[in-house]
Amino acid sequence: MRRTNINAVLKMAKAYLDGKVSYISFTLDFPYEMAKRYEEMQKEDADYAEMIYDELLEGGVWKADEMSEEQFKIFFQEKYDDVIQGVW
């Protein structure tokens, strides 16, 4: 099965980590994209969608205001790497 929505949110996260998207844009847009795509992501791969939600949104972006931009980028990179490797 295709993972169009999952790939779209992962691509968005990667674009931020690669410096193609600003911190403020990412922290505002990523939660919106997750909300918009989550139902379809669950149809694509329910377990992976839940991991992305838990790690990148709840355990990631929603914690951005607790640290500096630089700290957040390092923290988020670790979360992203775990999701890509399937470590949960």
C-alpha positions as CSV (number, residue, x, y, z in Angstrom):
1,M,0.0,0.0,0.0
2,R,1.2,3.5,-0.8
3,R,2.1,5.7,2.1
4,T,1.5,9.1,0.5
5,N,0.4,11.0,3.7
6,I,3.0,9.4,5.9
7,N,5.7,10.3,3.4
8,A,4.4,13.9,3.1
9,V,4.7,14.5,6.9
10,L,8.1,12.9,7.0
11,K,9.2,15.0,4.0
12,M,8.0,18.1,5.9
13,A,10.0,17.1,9.0
14,K,13.1,16.4,6.8
15,A,12.8,19.8,5.1
16,Y,12.9,21.5,8.5
17,L,15.9,19.5,9.6
18,D,17.7,20.3,6.3
19,G,17.1,24.0,6.9
20,K,14.6,24.5,4.0
21,V,11.8,25.5,6.4
22,S,12.1,28.0,9.3
23,Y,11.6,27.0,12.9
24,I,8.5,29.1,13.3
25,S,6.9,27.9,10.1
26,F,7.6,24.3,11.0
27,T,6.2,24.5,14.5
28,L,3.1,26.1,13.3
29,D,2.5,24.1,10.1
30,F,3.5,20.6,11.2
31,P,0.7,20.2,13.8
32,Y,-1.8,21.4,11.1
33,E,-0.5,18.9,8.5
34,M,-0.7,16.1,11.1
35,A,-4.3,16.9,12.0
36,K,-5.2,17.1,8.3
37,R,-3.5,13.8,7.3
38,Y,-3.7,11.6,10.4
39,E,-6.8,9.7,9.5
40,E,-5.4,8.8,6.1
41,M,-2.0,8.0,7.6
42,Q,-3.7,5.5,9.9
43,K,-5.2,3.8,6.9
44,E,-1.8,3.6,5.3
45,D,0.0,2.1,8.3
46,A,-1.7,2.5,11.7
47,D,1.2,1.6,13.9
48,Y,3.7,3.8,12.0
49,A,1.2,6.7,12.0
50,E,0.8,6.4,15.8
51,M,4.6,6.4,16.2
52,I,4.9,9.5,14.1
53,Y,2.1,11.2,16.1
54,D,3.6,10.2,19.4
55,E,7.3,10.9,18.6
56,L,7.2,13.8,16.2
57,L,4.1,15.7,17.3
58,E,3.4,15.0,21.0
59,G,7.0,14.2,22.0
60,G,8.5,16.6,19.4
61,V,6.9,19.7,18.1
62,W,4.6,20.2,21.2
63,K,7.8,20.4,23.3
64,A,9.4,23.1,21.2
65,D,8.5,25.9,23.6
66,E,10.4,24.2,26.3
67,M,13.8,24.7,24.6
68,S,15.7,27.1,22.4
69,E,15.5,26.7,18.6
70,E,19.0,25.1,18.5
71,Q,18.1,22.7,21.3
72,F,14.9,21.8,19.6
73,K,16.5,21.1,16.3
74,I,18.9,18.6,17.9
75,F,16.1,17.1,19.9
76,F,13.8,16.8,16.9
77,Q,16.6,15.3,14.8
78,E,16.9,12.5,17.3
79,K,13.1,11.9,17.3
80,Y,13.1,11.9,13.5
81,D,16.0,9.4,13.3
82,D,14.1,7.1,15.7
83,V,11.0,7.3,13.6
84,I,12.9,6.6,10.4
85,Q,14.6,3.6,12.0
86,G,11.3,2.4,13.5
87,V,12.5,2.7,17.1
88,W,9.6,3.3,19.4
